[in-house]
């Protein structure tokens, strides 16, 4: 089955790309299929093609986890042996010196010029594929409407940090100090970004890093998908982040010094920063926090190459601790909802138990935002329990014919039920009080009758009882 799949991939690529390739150049292309790619290479680059085949599928899986998106396969990875062979097919690239690789979204093709990678580290070689595959994924998610600046920013952001990153940050520092930073509106200008890559690339990287580090990767992915149905990047940013693009850009400029100082050394993809899901937890947005955390863990599982075991273990431990806190918050939130339902149903005993559990859980994660609401719930539950107790006590007092005391207990219960808006409890209290009034009237009448009977009997007894005459 695996062999048949590889043969099918090769046949598909032959059908899609062979005619255009044959017309465009005289290279004798060979084909090497992996799970997700068909690698095209010249005979002398067989060893290089085998090297790429050893890691390209891992990069595909890693980025699929990062973006929560599996771009359609097979993808083509074409390895040009020289810049001359590349220019023969892409003559416009002669005006863009320094090209190492590019991606063609429509042909679903990644291109690498091998002579341009000669001085790169192994991580740098992998980054070429990672960068270009990200372009295709971002185009997928945005319906190919993401502008040049944000395209290049996200493609750089997913790269493994190398010495090249330090050079970019130095360039960014110089631009900032000289007041030469581009406006985000310049990201729309392809010539501005590619014409001056020493300016455009560092700045687009920092802008995307700001959006992800401050608002989370999930929010940036949402921005990509919203871009597909928006009139432009400004509309998409505002819809995704709920903030005007002007304010976001101002926040980025304020954030930039910390990024240049040392923030660039951390990334939510390589450093496993749990800051954003933690922020969501602190805001009580537990469902979103859980989604962000699970996504972060997926990235953690996919991006382990080159990361020390101790750092990886710490990241997993932090994620587990955060997951426990999020679940505790979700449970507390559920209990608070159940408390409200119990109060509405007049089940005050259960409401009192639930609110106590919810308060303990919220306190355990340091969330005090619901304290006032829960205190209100606790007060209502306590008042309801008191009303029910008073009503039950009134019933017991009736059985021992202590009607005045029963009347006072029923009155207290009625007041509490009325304050709680518990019509059913109020009706029971009023019904009992009405019954007590009837019994009191009845007993009063009986007492009057008995009094009258007693007086009458006394009078009649005196009348019939004749004193004996004295003789």
C-alpha positions as CSV (number, residue, x, y, z in Angstrom):
1,X,0.0,0.0,0.0
2,X,2.8,2.4,0.9
3,X,4.6,1.6,-2.4
4,X,1.4,2.1,-4.4
5,X,0.9,5.5,-2.7
6,X,4.4,6.6,-3.6
7,X,3.9,5.5,-7.2
8,X,0.6,7.4,-7.3
9,X,2.3,10.5,-6.1
10,X,5.0,10.3,-8.7
11,X,2.4,9.8,-11.5
12,X,0.4,12.8,-10.3
13,X,3.5,15.0,-10.4
14,X,4.5,13.7,-13.8
15,X,1.0,14.6,-15.2
16,X,1.0,18.0,-13.5
17,X,4.5,19.3,-13.9
18,X,6.4,17.3,-16.5
19,X,5.1,19.1,-19.7
20,X,5.9,22.6,-18.3
21,X,9.2,21.4,-17.0
22,X,10.3,19.8,-20.3
23,X,9.4,23.0,-22.2
24,X,11.2,25.3,-19.7
25,X,14.6,23.7,-19.4
26,X,16.8,20.8,-20.4
27,X,17.5,19.5,-16.9
28,X,17.2,15.7,-16.5
29,X,14.9,15.6,-13.5
30,X,14.6,12.6,-11.2
31,X,11.7,12.0,-8.7
32,X,11.7,10.9,-5.1
33,X,8.4,10.5,-3.3
34,X,7.8,10.9,0.4
35,X,4.5,10.8,2.3
36,X,3.6,14.4,1.5
37,X,6.2,15.5,-1.2
38,X,7.6,14.6,-4.5
39,X,11.1,15.8,-4.7
40,X,12.4,16.8,-8.1
41,X,16.2,16.8,-8.5
42,X,19.0,16.4,-11.0
43,X,21.0,13.1,-11.0
44,X,24.1,14.6,-9.4
45,X,22.0,15.8,-6.5
46,X,20.8,12.3,-5.5
47,X,22.4,12.5,-2.0
48,X,21.0,15.9,-1.4
49,X,17.5,14.8,-2.4
50,X,17.8,11.9,0.0
51,X,18.8,14.3,2.8
52,X,15.7,16.5,2.1
53,X,13.5,13.4,2.0
54,X,14.7,12.6,5.6
55,X,13.1,15.7,7.1
56,X,10.4,17.3,4.8
57,X,7.6,15.1,6.1
58,X,8.5,16.0,9.7
59,X,8.3,19.7,8.8
60,X,4.9,19.1,7.2
61,X,3.6,17.4,10.4
62,X,5.1,20.2,12.6
63,X,3.4,23.0,10.6
64,X,0.1,21.0,10.3
65,X,0.1,21.0,14.2
66,X,1.1,24.7,14.4
67,X,-1.6,25.9,12.0
68,X,-4.1,23.2,12.8
69,X,-4.4,22.8,9.0
70,X,-3.2,20.0,6.6
71,X,-2.5,21.6,3.3
72,X,-3.3,19.4,0.3
73,X,-0.7,16.9,-0.9
74,X,1.3,15.9,-2.8
75,X,3.5,19.0,-2.7
76,X,6.4,19.4,-5.1
77,X,9.9,20.3,-3.8
78,X,12.1,21.2,-6.7
79,X,15.9,21.4,-6.0
80,X,17.6,23.6,-8.6
81,X,21.4,22.7,-8.7
82,X,22.5,26.2,-9.6
83,X,21.3,29.8,-9.8
84,X,21.7,29.7,-13.6
85,X,19.3,26.8,-13.9
86,X,16.9,28.6,-11.6
87,X,17.2,31.8,-13.6
88,X,16.6,29.9,-16.8
89,X,13.1,29.0,-15.6
90,X,12.5,32.2,-13.5
91,X,14.2,35.0,-15.4
92,X,12.5,37.7,-13.3
93,X,14.5,36.5,-10.3
94,X,17.6,38.0,-11.9
95,X,16.4,41.3,-10.4
96,X,16.1,39.8,-6.9
97,X,19.6,38.9,-5.8
98,X,19.9,36.7,-2.8
99,X,17.0,34.4,-3.6
100,X,17.4,31.1,-1.8
101,X,14.0,29.6,-2.2
102,X,10.4,30.4,-3.1
103,X,6.9,28.9,-3.1
104,X,4.3,28.8,-5.8
105,X,0.9,28.5,-4.2
106,X,-1.0,27.8,-7.5
107,X,1.4,25.0,-8.5
108,X,1.8,23.9,-4.9
109,X,5.5,23.9,-5.5
110,X,8.5,24.7,-3.2
111,X,11.8,25.6,-4.8
112,X,15.3,25.6,-3.3
113,X,18.4,26.8,-5.1
114,X,21.1,24.5,-3.8
115,X,24.1,26.6,-4.5
116,X,22.5,29.3,-2.3
117,X,22.3,26.9,0.7
118,X,26.0,25.9,0.6
119,X,26.9,28.0,3.6
120,X,23.8,27.3,5.6
121,X,23.6,25.2,8.7
122,X,21.4,22.1,8.7
123,X,18.8,24.2,10.6
124,X,19.0,26.9,8.0
125,X,18.4,24.3,5.2
126,X,15.3,23.1,7.1
127,X,14.2,26.6,7.6
128,X,14.1,27.1,3.8
129,X,11.4,24.4,3.5
130,X,9.7,25.5,6.7
131,X,9.5,29.1,5.4
132,X,8.2,28.2,2.0
133,X,5.7,25.6,3.2
134,X,4.3,28.3,5.5
135,X,3.7,30.5,2.6
136,X,1.5,27.8,1.0
137,X,-0.4,27.2,4.3
138,X,-1.0,30.9,4.9
139,X,-2.2,31.2,1.3
140,X,-4.5,28.3,1.9
141,X,-6.0,29.8,5.1
142,X,-6.3,33.3,3.6
143,X,-7.5,32.3,0.2
144,X,-4.2,33.8,-1.1
145,X,-5.3,37.3,0.1
146,X,-2.7,37.8,2.8
147,X,-0.5,40.7,2.0
148,X,3.3,40.4,1.4
149,X,4.3,41.8,4.8
150,X,2.3,39.5,6.9
151,X,3.2,36.6,4.6
152,X,6.8,37.1,5.1
153,X,6.4,37.8,8.8
154,X,4.7,34.5,9.6
155,X,7.0,32.5,7.3
156,X,10.0,33.9,9.3
157,X,8.3,33.4,12.6
158,X,8.0,29.6,12.2
159,X,11.7,29.2,11.5
160,X,14.1,27.7,14.0
161,X,16.2,30.5,15.4
162,X,19.7,30.6,13.9
163,X,22.5,33.2,13.7
164,X,20.6,34.9,10.9
165,X,18.0,36.0,13.5
166,X,20.6,38.0,15.4
167,X,21.5,39.8,12.2
168,X,17.9,40.6,11.5
169,X,17.4,42.0,15.1
170,X,20.5,44.2,14.7
171,X,19.1,45.6,11.5
172,X,15.8,46.2,13.2
173,X,17.5,48.0,16.0
174,X,19.3,50.3,13.6
175,X,16.0,51.1,11.7
176,X,14.3,51.9,15.0
177,X,17.1,54.1,16.2
178,X,17.2,56.0,12.8
179,X,13.4,56.4,12.7
180,X,13.1,54.3,9.5
181,X,10.5,51.8,10.6
182,X,7.9,51.1,8.0
183,X,4.2,51.6,8.6
184,X,2.0,48.5,8.5
185,X,0.3,50.0,5.4
186,X,3.7,49.5,3.6
187,X,3.2,45.7,4.0
188,X,0.8,45.9,1.1
189,X,3.7,47.0,-1.2
190,X,5.5,44.0,-2.6
191,X,8.3,46.1,-4.0
192,X,8.9,47.8,-0.6
193,X,9.3,44.4,1.2
194,X,11.3,42.5,-1.5
195,X,13.2,45.6,-2.8
196,X,14.7,46.3,0.6
197,X,14.7,42.9,2.4
198,X,17.2,44.2,5.0
199,X,14.4,46.5,6.2
200,X,11.2,44.7,5.2
201,X,12.1,41.2,6.6
202,X,13.1,42.2,10.1
203,X,10.2,44.5,10.6
204,X,7.5,42.1,9.2
205,X,8.9,39.4,11.5
206,X,8.7,41.6,14.6
207,X,5.1,42.7,13.7
208,X,3.9,39.1,13.4
209,X,5.9,38.1,16.6
210,X,4.1,40.9,18.4
211,X,0.6,39.7,17.4
212,X,1.4,36.1,18.3
213,X,3.3,36.7,21.6
214,X,0.8,39.2,22.9
215,X,-2.5,37.7,21.6
216,X,-1.7,34.1,20.9
217,X,-1.2,32.0,17.8
218,X,-4.8,31.0,17.7
219,X,-5.8,34.6,17.2
220,X,-3.3,35.1,14.4
221,X,-4.7,32.0,12.7
222,X,-8.1,33.5,13.0
223,X,-6.7,36.7,11.4
224,X,-5.6,34.5,8.4
225,X,-9.0,32.9,7.9
226,X,-10.8,36.2,8.3
227,X,-8.5,37.7,5.7
228,X,-10.0,35.3,3.1
229,X,-13.4,37.1,3.4
230,X,-12.3,40.7,4.2
231,X,-11.8,43.8,2.1
232,X,-8.2,44.2,3.3
233,X,-5.8,43.6,6.1
234,X,-7.1,46.4,8.3
235,X,-10.6,45.0,8.3
236,X,-9.3,41.5,9.0
237,X,-7.1,42.8,11.9
238,X,-10.0,44.6,13.5
239,X,-12.4,41.7,13.2
240,X,-9.9,39.2,14.5
241,X,-8.5,41.3,17.4
242,X,-11.3,43.6,18.3
243,X,-8.9,46.5,18.2
244,X,-8.3,49.1,15.5
245,X,-5.2,48.4,13.3
246,X,-3.9,51.9,14.3
247,X,-4.0,50.9,18.0
248,X,-2.4,47.6,17.3
249,X,0.4,49.2,15.4
250,X,0.9,51.7,18.3
251,X,1.1,48.7,20.7
252,X,3.7,47.1,18.5
253,X,5.9,50.2,18.5
254,X,5.6,50.3,22.3
255,X,6.4,46.6,22.5
256,X,9.3,46.7,20.1
257,X,12.1,47.8,22.5
258,X,11.6,44.7,24.7
259,X,11.6,42.5,21.7
260,X,14.8,43.9,20.4
261,X,16.4,43.8,23.9
262,X,15.9,40.0,24.4
263,X,12.3,39.1,23.6
264,X,13.2,37.8,20.2
265,X,15.0,35.0,21.9
266,X,11.7,33.5,23.0
267,X,8.9,32.2,20.8
268,X,5.6,30.5,21.5
269,X,6.7,27.9,19.0
270,X,10.3,27.2,20.1
271,X,10.2,28.3,23.7
272,X,6.8,26.8,24.4
273,X,5.5,30.0,26.0
274,X,2.3,29.3,27.9
275,X,1.7,33.0,28.5
276,X,-1.3,33.4,26.3
277,X,-3.4,30.5,27.6
278,X,-2.4,31.6,31.1
279,X,-3.7,35.1,30.4
280,X,-7.0,33.6,29.1
281,X,-7.2,31.6,32.4
282,X,-6.7,34.7,34.4
283,X,-9.5,36.4,32.5
284,X,-11.8,33.5,33.2
285,X,-12.0,32.5,29.5
286,X,-11.5,28.9,30.3
287,X,-12.7,27.3,27.1
288,X,-10.5,29.5,25.0
289,X,-7.6,28.9,27.4
290,X,-8.1,25.1,27.0
291,X,-8.1,25.4,23.2
292,X,-4.9,27.5,23.2
293,X,-3.2,25.1,25.6
294,X,-4.1,22.0,23.6
295,X,-2.8,23.8,20.5
296,X,0.4,24.7,22.3
297,X,0.9,21.1,23.4
298,X,0.4,19.9,19.8
299,X,3.1,22.3,18.8
300,X,5.3,21.1,21.7
301,X,4.9,17.5,20.6
302,X,5.7,18.3,17.0
303,X,8.6,20.7,17.5
304,X,11.0,18.9,19.7
305,X,14.1,18.8,17.5
306,X,17.0,20.6,19.0
307,X,15.3,21.3,22.3
308,X,17.0,20.0,25.5
309,X,15.1,17.3,27.3
310,X,15.0,19.4,30.5
311,X,13.4,22.3,28.7
312,X,10.9,20.0,27.1
313,X,10.1,18.3,30.4
314,X,9.6,21.7,32.0
315,X,7.3,22.8,29.2
316,X,5.2,19.6,29.6
317,X,5.1,20.1,33.4
318,X,4.0,23.7,33.0
319,X,1.3,22.7,30.4
320,X,0.0,20.0,32.8
321,X,-0.2,22.5,35.7
322,X,-2.0,24.9,33.5
323,X,-4.4,22.3,32.3
324,X,-5.3,21.4,35.9
325,X,-6.0,25.0,36.7
326,X,-8.1,25.5,33.6
327,X,-10.1,22.4,34.4
328,X,-10.6,23.7,37.9
329,X,-11.8,27.0,36.5
330,X,-14.2,25.2,34.2
331,X,-15.6,23.1,37.1
332,X,-16.0,26.2,39.2
333,X,-17.8,27.9,36.4
334,X,-20.1,24.9,35.9
335,X,-20.8,24.8,39.7
336,X,-21.7,28.5,39.7
337,X,-24.1,27.9,36.8
338,X,-25.7,24.9,38.7
339,X,-26.0,27.1,41.8
340,X,-27.9,29.7,39.9
341,X,-30.2,27.0,38.5
342,X,-30.7,25.5,42.0
343,X,-31.7,29.0,43.3
344,X,-34.1,29.5,40.5
345,X,-35.7,26.1,41.3
346,X,-35.9,26.9,45.0
347,X,-33.5,24.1,45.9
348,X,-31.7,26.1,48.6
349,X,-29.9,23.3,50.4
350,X,-28.2,22.1,47.2
351,X,-27.5,25.7,46.1
352,X,-25.7,26.3,49.5
353,X,-23.5,23.2,48.9
354,X,-22.8,24.1,45.3
355,X,-21.8,27.7,45.9
356,X,-19.4,26.6,48.7
357,X,-17.7,24.2,46.3
358,X,-17.5,26.8,43.6
359,X,-16.0,29.4,46.0
360,X,-13.3,26.9,47.0
361,X,-12.4,26.1,43.4
362,X,-12.2,29.7,42.3
363,X,-10.0,30.5,45.4
364,X,-7.7,27.6,44.4
365,X,-6.8,29.2,41.1
366,X,-6.8,32.8,42.5
367,X,-9.8,33.9,40.5
368,X,-11.6,36.6,42.6
369,X,-13.7,38.0,39.8
370,X,-16.8,35.9,40.8
371,X,-16.5,36.6,44.5
372,X,-19.3,39.2,44.6
373,X,-21.7,37.0,42.5
374,X,-21.0,34.0,44.6
375,X,-21.5,35.9,47.9
376,X,-24.9,37.0,46.5
377,X,-25.7,33.4,45.7
378,X,-24.5,32.2,49.1
379,X,-26.7,34.9,50.8
380,X,-29.7,33.9,48.8
381,X,-29.2,30.2,49.5
382,X,-28.8,30.9,53.3
383,X,-32.0,33.0,53.3
384,X,-33.8,30.3,51.4
385,X,-32.7,27.7,53.9
386,X,-33.8,29.9,56.7
387,X,-37.2,30.4,55.1
388,X,-37.7,26.7,54.6
389,X,-36.6,26.1,58.2
390,X,-39.1,28.7,59.5
391,X,-41.9,27.2,57.4
392,X,-41.1,23.7,58.7
393,X,-41.0,25.0,62.3
394,X,-44.4,26.7,61.8
395,X,-45.8,23.3,60.8
396,X,-44.4,21.6,63.9
397,X,-45.8,24.4,66.2
398,X,-49.2,23.9,64.7
399,X,-49.2,20.3,65.7
400,X,-48.6,21.3,69.3
401,X,-51.3,24.0,69.1
402,X,-48.8,26.8,69.7
403,X,-50.5,28.9,67.1
404,X,-49.1,32.4,67.9
405,X,-45.5,31.1,67.7
406,X,-46.5,29.2,64.4
407,X,-48.0,32.4,63.0
408,X,-44.7,34.4,63.7
409,X,-42.6,31.6,62.1
410,X,-44.9,31.6,59.0
411,X,-44.7,35.4,58.7
412,X,-40.9,35.3,58.8
413,X,-40.9,32.6,56.1
414,X,-43.3,34.6,53.9
415,X,-41.1,37.7,54.1
416,X,-38.0,35.7,53.1
417,X,-39.7,33.9,50.3
418,X,-41.1,37.2,49.0
419,X,-37.6,38.8,49.0
420,X,-36.2,35.8,47.1
421,X,-38.9,36.0,44.5
422,X,-39.9,32.4,45.4
423,X,-43.6,32.4,44.6
424,X,-44.1,28.8,45.4
425,X,-42.5,29.1,48.9
426,X,-44.4,32.4,49.5
427,X,-47.7,30.7,48.5
428,X,-47.0,27.8,51.0
429,X,-46.2,30.3,53.8
430,X,-49.3,32.4,53.1
431,X,-51.4,29.3,52.9
432,X,-50.2,28.1,56.3
433,X,-50.7,31.6,57.7
434,X,-54.2,31.7,56.3
435,X,-54.9,28.3,57.9
436,X,-53.5,29.5,61.2
437,X,-55.8,32.6,61.0
438,X,-58.8,30.3,60.5
439,X,-57.8,28.0,63.4
440,X,-57.3,31.1,65.6
441,X,-60.7,32.4,64.7
442,X,-62.2,29.0,65.2
443,X,-60.6,28.6,68.6
444,X,-61.6,32.2,69.5
445,X,-65.1,31.4,68.6
446,X,-65.0,28.1,70.6
447,X,-63.7,29.9,73.6
448,X,-66.4,32.5,73.3
449,X,-69.0,29.8,73.0
450,X,-67.5,27.9,75.9
451,X,-67.6,31.1,77.9
452,X,-71.2,31.8,77.1
453,X,-72.1,28.2,77.8
454,X,-70.2,28.4,81.1
455,X,-72.0,31.6,82.2
456,X,-75.3,30.3,81.1
457,X,-74.8,27.1,83.0
458,X,-73.8,29.0,86.0
459,X,-76.9,31.1,85.9
460,X,-79.2,28.2,85.3
461,X,-77.6,26.3,88.1
462,X,-78.2,29.1,90.5
463,X,-81.8,29.4,89.4
464,X,-82.6,25.7,89.9
465,X,-80.6,25.4,93.0
466,X,-83.3,26.4,95.8
467,X,-82.1,27.1,99.3
468,X,-83.8,25.0,101.9
469,X,-86.2,26.9,104.2
470,X,-85.2,27.1,107.9
471,X,-87.9,25.6,110.2
